[in-house]
Amino acid sequence: MSEIIFEVREDEVDGGYTASALGYGIHTQGDSLAELRKMVKEAVECYFDATMSPPKVIRLHYVRDEVMASD
């Protein structure tokens, strides 16, 4: 495997960020983007054990919802 993609969302209610790997059961969270990056790397290392080939690239895809009121 060469790449794994995480969908990253900001938690507007509680603050912080959540990340979920697309196609894998890997989920993590962090209070800041720096902490989230660290937690994502750790989660990937834990998920891909010695019997599995880890991805060479971890891609973070930031998803942002914007709500606007109409006039």
DOGUKOL-630302 format. One record per residue: x, y, z of N, C-alpha, C in turn; residue in three letters. Coordinates in nm, 4 decimals, m for minus. Example, Ala and Ser with C-alpha at 12.3 -4.5 7.8 and 13.67 -1.06 7.14 Angstrom:
BEGIN
<<1.3190 m0.5690 0.7800> <1.2300 m0.4500 0.7800> <1.3200 m0.3300 0.7800> 'ALA'>
<<1.2850 m0.2250 0.7080> <1.3670 m0.1060 0.7140> <1.2900 0.0030 0.7870> 'SER'>
***
This chain:
BEGIN
<<0.0855 m0.1177 0.0000> <0.0000 0.0000 0.0000> <0.0895 0.1233 0.0000> 'MET'>
<<0.0541 0.2184 m0.0800> <0.1371 0.3376 m0.0872> <0.0778 0.4573 m0.0140> 'SER'>
<<m0.0543 0.4586 0.0057> <m0.1169 0.5775 0.0641> <m0.2426 0.5400 0.1425> 'GLU'>
<<m0.2666 0.6142 0.2505> <m0.3913 0.6034 0.3259> <m0.4447 0.7455 0.3432> 'ILE'>
<<m0.5761 0.7620 0.3295> <m0.6378 0.8944 0.3367> <m0.7283 0.9025 0.4591> 'ILE'>
<<m0.7103 1.0089 0.5358> <m0.7949 1.0369 0.6509> <m0.8822 1.1573 0.6219> 'PHE'>
<<m1.0096 1.1453 0.6558> <m1.1012 1.2585 0.6489> <m1.0965 1.3284 0.7843> 'GLU'>
<<m1.0642 1.4575 0.7839> <m1.0478 1.5347 0.9076> <m1.1604 1.6359 0.9179> 'VAL'>
<<m1.2234 1.6371 1.0340> <m1.3305 1.7335 1.0607> <m1.3036 1.8055 1.1923> 'ARG'>
<<m1.3376 1.9331 1.1957> <m1.3280 2.0109 1.3185> <m1.4568 1.9926 1.3967> 'GLU'>
<<m1.4445 1.9675 1.5276> <m1.5619 1.9531 1.6131> <m1.6004 2.0916 1.6629> 'ASP'>
<<m1.7019 2.1494 1.6007> <m1.7413 2.2864 1.6314> <m1.8066 2.2994 1.7684> 'GLU'>
<<m1.8609 2.1924 1.8217> <m1.9283 2.1965 1.9517> <m1.8269 2.1852 2.0658> 'VAL'>
<<m1.7452 2.0802 2.0622> <m1.6522 2.0532 2.1719> <m1.5107 2.1024 2.1441> 'ASP'>
<<m1.4827 2.1458 2.0227> <m1.3476 2.1869 1.9847> <m1.2643 2.0660 1.9486> 'GLY'>
<<m1.1483 2.0894 1.8915> <m1.0611 1.9808 1.8518> <m1.0957 1.9276 1.7144> 'GLY'>
<<m1.0330 1.8148 1.6803> <m1.0467 1.7566 1.5473> <m1.0621 1.6056 1.5571> 'TYR'>
<<m1.1329 1.5481 1.4602> <m1.1439 1.4028 1.4484> <m1.0939 1.3617 1.3105> 'THR'>
<<m1.0389 1.2408 1.3029> <m0.9895 1.1887 1.1756> <m1.0316 1.0435 1.1615> 'ALA'>
<<m1.0797 1.0070 1.0431> <m1.1207 0.8700 1.0125> <m1.0586 0.8285 0.8807> 'SER'>
<<m0.9962 0.7102 0.8797> <m0.9340 0.6588 0.7575> <m1.0410 0.6063 0.6637> 'ALA'>
<<m1.0311 0.6403 0.5375> <m1.1258 0.5923 0.4382> <m1.0923 0.4478 0.4022> 'LEU'>
<<m1.1879 0.3585 0.4255> <m1.1691 0.2174 0.3927> <m1.1044 0.1348 0.5020> 'GLY'>
<<m1.0761 0.1952 0.6151> <m1.0147 0.1247 0.7282> <m1.0852 0.1657 0.8561> 'TYR'>
<<m1.0802 0.0813 0.9553> <m1.1406 0.1116 1.0847> <m1.0449 0.1845 1.1757> 'GLY'>
<<m0.9893 0.2937 1.1269> <m0.8952 0.3732 1.2058> <m0.9579 0.5090 1.2312> 'ILE'>
<<m0.9736 0.5432 1.3590> <m1.0337 0.6703 1.3993> <m0.9524 0.7260 1.5157> 'HIS'>
<<m0.9337 0.8566 1.5164> <m0.8615 0.9196 1.6263> <m0.9040 1.0649 1.6377> 'THR'>
<<m0.8530 1.1320 1.7403> <m0.8885 1.2718 1.7621> <m0.7740 1.3440 1.8299> 'GLN'>
<<m0.7788 1.4777 1.8241> <m0.6782 1.5601 1.8904> <m0.7341 1.6974 1.9190> 'GLY'>
<<m0.6788 1.7627 2.0196> <m0.7258 1.8964 2.0567> <m0.6762 2.0040 1.9605> 'ASP'>
<<m0.5635 1.9800 1.8949> <m0.5072 2.0742 1.7982> <m0.4670 1.9960 1.6731> 'SER'>
<<m0.4357 2.0679 1.5672> <m0.3925 2.0000 1.4444> <m0.2595 1.9286 1.4659> 'LEU'>
<<m0.1704 1.9883 1.5435> <m0.0418 1.9233 1.5721> <m0.0630 1.7931 1.6483> 'ALA'>
<<m0.1514 1.7952 1.7479> <m0.1800 1.6739 1.8238> <m0.2495 1.5699 1.7353> 'GLU'>
<<m0.3393 1.6146 1.6489> <m0.4093 1.5226 1.5590> <m0.3105 1.4517 1.4671> 'LEU'>
<<m0.2155 1.5252 1.4112> <m0.1145 1.4629 1.3238> <m0.0386 1.3541 1.3985> 'ARG'>
<<m0.0002 1.3832 1.5209> <0.0712 1.2855 1.6043> <m0.0163 1.1628 1.6296> 'LYS'>
<<m0.1431 1.1844 1.6623> <m0.2348 1.0745 1.6920> <m0.2632 0.9894 1.5674> 'MET'>
<<m0.2716 1.0531 1.4501> <m0.2939 0.9792 1.3257> <m0.1755 0.8867 1.2988> 'VAL'>
<<m0.0541 0.9377 1.3115> <0.0648 0.8539 1.2900> <0.0662 0.7360 1.3867> 'LYS'>
<<0.0349 0.7628 1.5129> <0.0321 0.6568 1.6141> <m0.0756 0.5532 1.5829> 'GLU'>
<<m0.1928 0.5983 1.5401> <m0.3024 0.5060 1.5075> <m0.2662 0.4174 1.3894> 'ALA'>
<<m0.1996 0.4737 1.2886> <m0.1585 0.3958 1.1714> <m0.0546 0.2922 1.2127> 'VAL'>
<<0.0415 0.3317 1.2962> <0.1437 0.2379 1.3437> <0.0817 0.1223 1.4217> 'GLU'>
<<m0.0205 0.1512 1.5007> <m0.0869 0.0463 1.5793> <m0.1701 m0.0465 1.4899> 'CYS'>
<<m0.2350 0.0086 1.3885> <m0.3238 m0.0695 1.3028> <m0.2455 m0.1658 1.2144> 'TYR'>
<<m0.1383 m0.1189 1.1542> <m0.0592 m0.2011 1.0626> <0.0510 m0.2711 1.1415> 'PHE'>
<<0.0247 m0.3958 1.1818> <0.1213 m0.4715 1.2606> <0.2284 m0.5326 1.1702> 'ASP'>
<<0.3090 m0.6218 1.2264> <0.4222 m0.6804 1.1535> <0.3802 m0.7642 1.0328> 'ALA'>
<<0.2549 m0.8106 1.0301> <0.2098 m0.8939 0.9183> <0.1561 m0.8116 0.8012> 'THR'>
<<0.1435 m0.6811 0.8200> <0.0850 m0.5944 0.7174> <0.1854 m0.4874 0.6757> 'MET'>
<<0.1822 m0.4507 0.5511> <0.2697 m0.3453 0.5008> <0.2059 m0.2087 0.5274> 'SER'>
<<0.2726 m0.1205 0.6036> <0.2140 0.0113 0.6324> <0.2195 0.1027 0.5098> 'PRO'>
<<0.1328 0.2029 0.5042> <0.1353 0.2958 0.3913> <0.2610 0.3825 0.3947> 'PRO'>
<<0.3063 0.4222 0.2777> <0.4228 0.5096 0.2690> <0.3834 0.6565 0.2896> 'LYS'>
<<0.2574 0.6899 0.2569> <0.2081 0.8267 0.2674> <0.0774 0.8276 0.3456> 'VAL'>
<<0.0654 0.9231 0.4372> <m0.0605 0.9464 0.5089> <m0.1118 1.0826 0.4619> 'ILE'>
<<m0.2293 1.0817 0.4015> <m0.2875 1.2062 0.3505> <m0.4043 1.2472 0.4401> 'ARG'>
<<m0.4053 1.3746 0.4814> <m0.5152 1.4294 0.5605> <m0.6005 1.5168 0.4693> 'LEU'>
<<m0.7272 1.4814 0.4587> <m0.8227 1.5558 0.3755> <m0.9147 1.6319 0.4698> 'HIS'>
<<m0.9012 1.7648 0.4716> <m0.9789 1.8483 0.5629> <m1.1153 1.8774 0.5025> 'TYR'>
<<m1.2200 1.8469 0.5805> <m1.3578 1.8700 0.5380> <m1.4149 1.9801 0.6254> 'VAL'>
<<m1.4713 2.0792 0.5608> <m1.5266 2.1929 0.6356> <m1.6673 2.2219 0.5858> 'ARG'>
<<m1.7606 2.2239 0.6761> <m1.8973 2.2608 0.6419> <m1.9175 2.4081 0.6763> 'ASP'>
<<m1.9797 2.4792 0.5867> <m2.0086 2.6209 0.6115> <m2.1587 2.6405 0.5961> 'GLU'>
<<m2.2184 2.7006 0.6958> <m2.3628 2.7260 0.6946> <m2.3822 2.8764 0.6881> 'VAL'>
<<m2.4641 2.9192 0.5910> <m2.4934 3.0616 0.5753> <m2.6439 3.0821 0.5846> 'MET'>
<<m2.6823 3.1912 0.6460> <m2.8237 3.2244 0.6541> <m2.8631 3.3003 0.5270> 'ALA'>
<<m2.9818 3.2710 0.4771> <m3.0305 3.3439 0.3597> <m3.1029 3.4701 0.4052> 'SER'>
<<m3.1056 3.5686 0.3203> <m3.1732 3.6947 0.3536> <m3.3217 3.6853 0.3390> 'ASP'>
***
